Amino acid sequence: MAIRDIMIFPHPCLRKVAAEVQNIDDEIQTLVDDMLETMYDAEGVGLAATQINVIKRVVVMDCSEAGDSPIVAINPMIVTASSETAERSEGCLSIPGVHDNVTRPAQVTFRALDRSGESYEMAAEGLLAACIQHEIDHLDGKLFIDGLSSLKRDRIRKKMEKLKRD
């Protein structure tokens, strides 16, 4: 296992649409292990492969209080989403130090493959619902700041570029 570098906005990989995983081989197993180690090391609750510049539809999450319940979602997709919404403050490992309120469906059901290639569906609410939606957005080249005003996004871009130089 290895800790991988997390790409910081505005790195171009964060805007790429990830390719579907065709087969779960040793490369994907290593990717999942590295992603989990990277996410835990960064003290995050979710990480998409695009954030480490691997343009594949792989997500890892752990929204548990103890940080001991990892979820692997390969080729995840939202199956159903509630019409009820919830607003919560979101941050992102690729946009360190930035948080803002985001409104998303309060409950979702998603379908994915686990690391063994078995298909599963999971109902999610609260932090997990927000997390899976946030991570799928990454796989689609979207960031939580996309809903902010262009002025706010420009300020964040400048802040991240300055952070990279320092």
N, C-alpha and C positions, 0 to 999 in steps of 0.2 A: 504494500500500500504506500501511497505517496500523497503528500499535500500538494495540490496543484495551485497555480497562480489564478486568482480571480480577476477577470478583466473588469476594468473600471470604465464607466460611462465617460466619454462617448466612444469607446472602442467599437469599431464597426461590426465585430462578431455579435454584439448585443442586438443588432438589427436584422440578423439573418434568420430565415425560417428554417428550422431544424428538419433534417431528413428522418423519415420513419426508419426504425431499426428493423432490419429484415430477418436477422437470426441472432440469437443470444449465444455468443461464443465467448471464448476466454478474454477477448478484447473488451467486450461489454462487461463481463464480470469484474475485470480489473478497473474499468471506468467507474462502475458502481462503488467498488471499495474505495477508490481514490476520492470520489465525490463525497461519500459519507465522511471520510477522514477530513477532507477539506471543509465541509460544512460544520462539523463539530469543532474543528480547530478555530474557525472564524466565529463561533458562537452564533450561528444562524439556525433557522428552523426549516429552511428549504434551499435547494440549489438545483438549478437547471444546467444541463451539460453545456449549453451555449455560453454560460457565464465563465466557463473555463476553456472557452474557444474550441469546444468539440460540438460540431453542428449536427447533433443527433437528438432524437426525442427521448431523452432520459432525464428523470427527475428523482431527487431524493428529498425526503422530508422527515422531520421529527418534531412534532408539536407537543410532545408530552412534557409534563412538569419536570420529570427527572432526566429527560433527554436520553431515554433508553428504549425508545420504541420506533426504530427507523421504518420508514415506508419507502419502498422502491416502486416507481411507476414508470414503466417503459411504454412508449406510445400512448400516453394518457389522453383521454378525451372526456369532456363533460357530456353526460348522457341526459341529465335533467338539471334544471336550475329553478329555484323558487322565484315567484314573482315578488316575494318579500325581499327587501334589501337590508343591508346592514352597513354602517359606516364605521371604519376603524382606521387607526393610524398605521400606515405601512412604511417599512423601510426596505432596503435592499443591499445585499452584500456588494453589489456592483456600483452602488451609489452611497458610499459610507457617510454617515453623519447626517443624512437627509431623511426626514420623515414627513409625511403629509397624509391627510385623510383621504380615503378612497372608499367609494360606495360600490358594493358588489352584491350579487345575490346572496342571501343569508344562508341558504342551504343548497348544496349541489350533490349530485351523485356522479361519480366518475368511474370510467372503465380503463383498465391498464393491464399490462403484463407484469408479473413479478419477476424477480431475477432468475427464476427457473423457467420462465416462459409460459407460466400458467396465467390464464385470463382471470381477472377478478373485478368485481364492482364494489365500491365503497361509498356509503353515504357520509357526508361531511357537513359540519356546521361550525360556527365560531371561527377560531384561528385556523383550523385545518381547512375549512371551506375557503377562506381568504388565501391561504397558502397555496393550495392546489391551483386556484384560479390565477394567482400571481405567477406561479411557475409555468403553467401552460402558456400564459402571455409571453414569457421569456422565449419559449419554444417557437412562438409565432412572431418573434422579433419586436414585441411590444414591451414597454416599461411602464411602471406605475406612474411615472411623472408625465406620461403622454397626455393625461387628462388635466394637467395644470396649464395655466396661462403660458403663452410663449415667453413672456417676460421672466416668469419664475424658472422655466426650463433653461433659458439663456443664462440666468444667474447660477443655476446648478451646474451647467456645462462649464462655465468659467471657473467655478469653485473646484470642480473635479480636475480640470486641466491644470490649475494652480497646484492642487494636491499632488498630481503626477510629477510636476516639475520639482517640487520641494524634496 
